[in-house]
Amino acid sequence: MYVARIPNRNSPPTYLLRESYRDNGHVKNRTVANISHLPLEQIQLLSRVLKGEQLLPVDGVFRITRSLPHGHVQAVLDMFSFLKLPNLIASQHCRERDLVLAMIAQRVLDPGSKLATTRLWKNSTLGEKFNVVDAEVDELYLAMDWLLRRQKRIENKLASRHLHNGDLVHYDVSSSSYTGATCILARFGHNRDGRKDLPCIVYGVMTDDEGRPISVDVYPGNTGDPTTVSDQVEKLKTRFRLQRIVTVGDRGMLTQTQIDMLRERPGLGWISALRAEGIRKLIDKGRLERSLFDEKNLAEISSPDFPGERLVACYNPILAERRQRKRETLLAATEVKLERIAREVARRTKKPLKKDEIGLKVGRVLNKYKVGKHFRLTIDDSLLTWERKQQAIEQEAGLDGIYVIRTSESSEKLSAENAVRGYKRLADVEQAFRSLKGLELLVRPIHHRLEQRVKAHIFVCLLAYYVQWHLKRAWSPLLFADEHLGQHRASRDPVASAKPTAEVQAKKTERRTKDDNELHSFRTLLNELATQCQNTCEFGEGTTVTPIVKLAEPTPFQTEAFQLLGSYCRQ
């Protein structure tokens, strides 16, 4: 018997249950029943039974034994392949390389402690891909020691990829709190986390002109920013073997002492900015006047106080207004606190406040708001008076909105506009610090006790940022980001405050991609990709069980994300 499907021209098909038989050597068919009234699923099942198939309950023969998040892992592995990261770490395959690569990938996907990392490897396909599911935390520590011994070679490879003679190199320093007291790098210094109760560790990051991280150095927490510059100069000339390079650092990094040191090294140029006292000196000597900015917000000047340098003066009225408003707010807040102390001094008649006691209270106020230089104070026993130094305030206001870029590069090699743009690109290094210290990569808290482990931990974070930097570029159409930032930076006014283009503004307003998918942050995009799971299934019963591994079908958004990644990797 079998099920026959009889098509009808303008009506649904007819399904007949038929039987075949022989009559005088001829095959004939007869209809047993019309089963068109049955649901299509039942008709199909009946047809399969009649063909001899064995049908069993679904729950008994098909089981999904495990589902592991996979899509986000595959995205990172694709980027590893494009960046040739395994060969960057080590040319020969080994257990240590697998552990390091898995740590870097996990840092991108879901950062945590090294112990947490070994647990998380079991909760996605990442552990299987690198065969590190069975790894113990002590193995990770040993792999970190192995990585640190290779750091210089890895950085040399990165430099050969992304740095060339004549390029701009950006360098900046940050610090992170250290939880504990056993690491010799942990010292009390300028803690940029704002934690005065904790020691910190200083690290300096070097990037190329587009913001790709190239290298990192780790220093004790009490290291001054300028003192780290000589290490970077030596690295550029000796290790990276660059004959001609331009270093970009902020005014706190490239001090006059460091600039004098750079001048002694042939082939090393620099871009920095003048401190406020240097700008004041130019104004006092008539080298810098507001009238320079009547027609244009940028003017190139010179001064015998800065021989062999080009000075590019810039004026930003929005910055001027912002600084004026902030100064007035701080002055007013200081006066409110001083008035409160004065009322207390006047109220204390039975037990008057001594001069030293009043001075301590006033000192705390001045240290909080940092505008004590603008007040003339009179402090004595049971006496506190003050007045603003109006002339000094007006003198400082004359600098509002003005900054001066200084560079060793000639106008033939670097235009005034590009000198300003080059200095402003230090924001890319600051973005690296935000990613390293924020929720994306979590360089902190730092719990490692040994110096080499702290350095290796920060280096792993830097390599993770290197991968993340490229992923963000590939997925810029899916993120709240400017897809053509490089082009826009090269064409817009280098001095004026940056404004989002109409295209970027539309993305932020509509929150949709061109294919009408939702825009994401980098973290939520990875979470969306993680919903594509790798399912381990089993078919059959008893001794006839067949295991298979099946990926979930990608959603339209996941398909778009992988297509963008593929296009980026083919460039």
Secondary structure as UniProt FT lines:
FT   STRAND          2..6
FT   STRAND          14..23
FT   TURN            24..25
FT   STRAND          26..34
FT   TURN            36..37
FT   HELIX           40..50
FT   TURN            51..52
FT   HELIX           58..61
FT   STRAND          62..69
FT   HELIX           71..83
FT   HELIX           85..89
FT   HELIX           95..109
FT   HELIX           114..120
FT   TURN            121..122
FT   HELIX           126..129
FT   TURN            130..131
FT   TURN            133..134
FT   HELIX           137..149
FT   HELIX           151..162
FT   TURN            165..166
FT   STRAND          168..178
FT   TURN            184..185
FT   TURN            192..193
FT   TURN            196..197
FT   STRAND          200..207
FT   TURN            209..210
FT   STRAND          213..220
FT   TURN            221..222
FT   HELIX           225..228
FT   HELIX           229..234
FT   HELIX           235..239
FT   STRAND          245..248
FT   TURN            251..253
FT   HELIX           256..263
FT   TURN            266..267
FT   STRAND          268..273
FT   HELIX           276..284
FT   TURN            285..286
FT   HELIX           290..293
FT   STRAND          298..301
FT   TURN            304..305
FT   TURN            307..308
FT   STRAND          310..315
FT   HELIX           317..347
FT   HELIX           355..369
FT   HELIX           372..374
FT   STRAND          375..380
FT   TURN            381..382
FT   STRAND          383..388
FT   HELIX           390..397
FT   TURN            398..401
FT   STRAND          402..407
FT   TURN            411..413
FT   HELIX           416..424
FT   HELIX           426..437
FT   TURN            439..441
FT   HELIX           451..474
FT   HELIX           476..478
FT   TURN            483..484
FT   HELIX           485..491
FT   HELIX           502..510
FT   TURN            514..515
FT   HELIX           522..530
FT   STRAND          533..539
FT   TURN            542..543
FT   STRAND          546..551
FT   HELIX           556..570
//
